Amino acid sequence: MSAVLPAVSVVIPARDDAVALERCLQALARQAVTPAEVVVVDNGSSDGTAAVGAAHGARVVAEPRVGIPAAAATGYDAARNEIVARLDADSVPDEDWVGAIASAMSDARVDAVTGVGRFYEHGRAGGVSAGAYLGTYYLLCHLALGHHALWGSNMAVRRSAWLAVRERVHRAEPDLHDDLDLAFALGPGRTIRLDRTISVGVSARSLQGAAQVRRRFRRAFRTLGVNWAEVPPWERWALRLAT
């Protein structure tokens, strides 16, 4: 008899992203394993983001404080199941995405899991370009963290792990990378795994143009600075090597 997969809540923080959200929710509707719930966090949208979420049967939760850290944290707080998966509004998950998340998180030793992606605007080259970007991101963040990072466009965290660290994330800091911040909060003592079978399509829009790139680097350095002030990287690595 096959093992029963754990129920999965899917959290999608979104602000003024109705068109992309429509595509994301359509992809979730085609999943081989149906998510137990979908939570759309409307982060002060002025377009039809909330209406799109409601039309697809999602539970829409409002977070008026603008910023992905606040919106994502509100979504994790609202999720009702032990496995809390996360997509961005412009993520397009493969049809086996929920099932792959559930399978990876059925191992009770895993506190969080993250996957891979491809830039759908780049056609056949999208997997290569996204692979280069994510490979660099994961490598550099591993050095900064002392363990694996999380990628917010394609990840999941165990609800019990979230509840243990929810007061340590910097949800009131809008200029942080919330996924990296959560990985810092989880720390070297918990298990974060990269699973290459968990795949999504995602937009490359956040990397297009010098202004966007500068913004991402500014947020990265801010995230590192805030967290390293609390636990320096050498202490994180000492904890990692001791476990």
C-alpha positions in Angstrom: 0.0 0.0 0.0 1.4 3.4 -0.9 2.0 5.9 1.8 -0.6 8.7 2.4 0.8 12.0 1.4 0.5 14.9 3.8 -2.0 17.7 3.0 -0.5 20.8 1.5 -1.5 24.5 1.9 -0.2 26.7 -0.9 0.5 30.4 -0.1 0.8 33.0 -2.8 1.6 36.6 -1.8 0.5 39.0 -4.5 0.2 42.7 -5.1 -1.3 44.2 -8.3 -0.6 40.9 -10.1 -4.0 39.7 -11.3 -2.9 38.6 -14.8 0.1 36.5 -13.5 -2.0 35.2 -10.6 -4.7 33.9 -13.0 -2.1 31.8 -14.8 -0.6 30.5 -11.5 -4.0 29.5 -10.2 -4.9 27.8 -13.5 -1.8 25.7 -13.1 -2.7 24.8 -9.5 -6.1 23.6 -10.8 -4.4 21.1 -13.1 -2.3 19.5 -10.3 -2.3 15.7 -10.2 -2.5 16.0 -6.4 -4.9 18.7 -5.4 -3.7 21.2 -2.7 -5.8 21.1 0.5 -6.1 24.8 0.3 -4.8 27.8 -1.6 -4.2 31.1 0.3 -3.8 34.2 -1.7 -2.4 37.1 0.3 -3.6 40.4 -1.2 -0.9 42.8 -0.3 -2.7 46.1 -0.8 -3.6 45.6 -4.4 -5.4 48.2 -6.5 -6.3 45.8 -9.3 -8.3 42.6 -9.4 -5.8 40.4 -7.6 -8.2 39.6 -4.7 -11.1 38.9 -7.2 -9.0 36.5 -9.2 -8.1 34.6 -6.1 -11.7 34.3 -5.0 -12.9 33.3 -8.4 -10.5 30.3 -8.3 -11.7 29.2 -4.9 -8.7 30.5 -3.0 -9.0 31.8 0.5 -8.0 35.5 0.2 -6.3 37.1 3.2 -5.5 40.8 3.3 -2.2 42.2 4.4 -2.2 45.9 4.1 1.5 46.4 5.0 3.2 46.5 1.6 6.1 44.2 1.3 6.6 40.5 0.5 8.1 39.8 4.0 4.8 40.9 5.6 2.6 39.2 3.0 4.4 35.9 3.0 4.5 35.7 6.8 0.7 36.5 7.0 0.1 33.7 4.5 2.1 31.2 6.5 0.3 32.2 9.7 -3.1 31.7 7.9 -2.2 28.3 6.4 -4.1 25.4 8.1 -2.0 22.4 7.1 1.3 21.0 8.3 3.0 21.4 4.9 2.9 25.1 3.8 4.1 25.5 0.2 4.9 28.8 -1.4 4.7 30.2 -4.9 5.0 33.7 -6.3 2.1 35.1 -8.3 4.2 34.7 -11.5 5.1 31.0 -10.7 3.6 28.4 -13.0 4.1 25.0 -11.2 4.4 21.7 -13.1 1.4 19.4 -12.9 3.2 17.2 -10.3 4.4 20.1 -8.2 2.0 19.6 -5.2 2.7 15.9 -5.3 6.4 16.4 -5.4 6.2 18.9 -2.4 4.1 16.4 -0.4 6.5 13.5 -1.2 9.6 15.5 -0.2 8.0 16.7 3.0 6.7 13.3 4.0 10.2 12.7 5.4 9.7 14.0 8.9 13.4 14.9 9.1 12.9 17.7 6.5 11.9 21.1 7.9 11.8 22.9 4.5 12.4 22.1 0.8 13.1 24.2 -2.2 13.2 23.4 -5.9 14.3 24.6 -9.3 12.8 26.5 -12.2 13.0 27.9 -15.7 12.3 31.3 -17.1 9.3 30.9 -19.4 10.1 34.0 -21.4 13.4 32.5 -22.6 11.8 29.5 -24.4 14.1 26.4 -24.6 16.9 28.3 -23.0 14.8 29.1 -20.0 16.1 26.1 -18.0 19.7 27.0 -18.7 19.4 30.7 -17.8 17.4 29.9 -14.6 19.8 27.2 -13.7 22.7 29.5 -13.9 20.9 32.1 -11.8 19.7 29.7 -9.2 23.0 27.8 -9.1 24.8 31.1 -8.2 22.1 32.1 -5.7 22.1 28.7 -3.9 25.9 28.6 -3.8 26.4 32.1 -2.4 23.5 31.9 0.0 24.9 28.5 1.3 28.1 30.3 2.2 26.2 33.1 3.9 23.9 30.8 5.8 26.0 27.8 6.6 23.2 25.6 5.1 20.9 25.5 2.1 18.8 28.6 1.1 15.1 28.8 0.1 13.8 30.2 -3.1 10.4 31.9 -2.6 9.1 31.1 -6.1 9.2 27.3 -5.3 9.5 26.1 -1.7 7.7 24.7 1.3 8.2 24.8 5.0 6.8 22.6 7.8 4.1 24.5 9.7 5.6 23.4 13.1 9.0 24.8 12.0 7.4 28.1 10.9 5.6 28.4 14.2 8.9 27.9 16.0 10.7 30.7 14.1 7.9 33.1 13.1 8.9 35.7 15.7 12.5 35.7 14.3 11.6 36.7 10.7 11.7 40.4 9.9 8.2 40.8 8.5 8.2 44.5 9.1 11.2 45.0 6.9 9.9 45.5 3.3 13.4 45.7 1.8 14.5 42.2 2.6 14.4 39.0 0.6 11.8 37.1 2.7 12.9 33.6 1.5 16.5 34.2 2.5 15.3 35.8 5.7 13.3 32.7 6.6 16.2 30.4 5.8 18.3 32.5 8.2 15.6 32.1 10.9 15.4 28.3 10.4 19.1 28.2 11.0 21.8 25.5 10.8 20.1 23.2 13.2 17.1 22.5 10.9 17.1 20.6 7.6 16.5 22.4 4.3 16.8 20.3 1.2 17.0 21.1 -2.5 14.9 18.7 -4.6 15.4 19.1 -8.3 12.2 17.1 -9.1 10.2 20.1 -7.7 10.0 22.5 -10.7 8.1 25.6 -11.7 8.2 28.1 -14.6 8.8 31.6 -13.4 9.1 35.1 -15.0 12.5 36.7 -15.4 11.0 40.1 -14.9 12.7 40.7 -11.5 16.1 40.4 -13.3 15.3 42.6 -16.2 16.9 46.0 -16.3 19.6 47.7 -14.2 17.2 49.1 -11.7 15.7 45.7 -10.9 19.2 44.1 -10.5 20.3 46.9 -8.2 17.1 46.5 -6.2 17.8 42.8 -5.7 21.4 43.3 -4.7 20.3 46.1 -2.2 17.8 43.7 -0.6 20.3 40.9 -0.5 22.9 43.0 1.3 20.2 44.3 3.7 19.0 40.7 4.4 22.6 39.6 5.1 23.3 42.7 7.3 20.2 42.3 9.5 20.8 38.6 10.1 24.5 38.6 10.4 24.1 41.3 13.1 22.2 38.8 15.1 24.3 35.7 14.4 27.6 36.2 12.5 28.4 33.8 9.7 31.3 32.2 11.5 29.0 31.3 14.4 26.5 29.9 12.0 29.1 27.7 10.4 30.3 26.6 13.8 26.8 25.5 14.7 26.5 23.8 11.3 29.7 21.8 11.7 28.7 20.9 15.3 25.5 19.2 14.2 
